[in-house]
Amino acid sequence: MSARPTALVTGASRGIGAAVARALAPTYDVLLGGRDAEALAAMCAELSGARPWPVELTSVTGADVAGIDRLDVLVHSAGVMTLGRIEETPAEVWRRTMEVNVVAVAELTRLLLPALRAARGHVVLINSGSGQRANPAWTSYSASKFALRAFADGLRLEERELRVTTVYPGRSDTDMQRGLRAQEGGAYEPEKYLAPDSVARAVVAAVTATPDAHITEITVRPAGGSPN
């Protein structure tokens, strides 16, 4: 059995999740959560001590976490982005957004609470600037991120032995952002966005804080000009 601590990162096959996995890999054995088995295998080949954890988060069960008896860090990075005015957003879009961005996070955390308690672990939730203020035409997404913020606050109050950190990145240079800008009809300007590695550094800062410090929230905004 490895003497190193263990971290589980969802959405670890690309974007911010992959950057977080790379940042934690030097000091943690990382479980890489995601649906793309090929991408997870490539990440495992890159990162020493990493193992794939292929799963559909919206249907996760106790069987999926069997064998995870101790977990030092859980990073929720997986999520979906939805764009559209309220008048254009049907109920199925609201349900899917909440299911992925909130319900799946809550259920995976619930299932892993015994392992997190055993390690007096740390839960990190990758939120968004949209979880701090609503954006026009992103209402369903913003609502899910406000709900995710409330979940983090509630978890922190209920599980006093755990640390719970919410990270609020602004626009980041990821495939999700590229798709968003295409939907918005705007230019993709990576120089104005955060690098995923910059968000990962914020996660590392939270999980490596001194024992007397509980970093509850971190807001990271692009220095390149994007206000979001």
Buried (B, 14 or more C-beta within 10 A) or exposed (E): EEEEBBBBBBBBBBBBBBBBBBBBBEBBBBBBBBEBEEBBBBBBEEBEBBBBBBBEBEEBEEEBBEEBEBBBBBBBBBBBBBBBEEEEBEEEBBEBBBBBBBBBBBBBBEBBBEBBBEBEBBBBBBBBBBBBEBBEBBBBBBBBBBBBBEBBBEBBEEBEEBBBBBBBBBBBBBEBBEEBBEEEEEEBBBEBBBBBBBBBBBBBEBBEBEEEEBBEBBEBBBEBEBEB
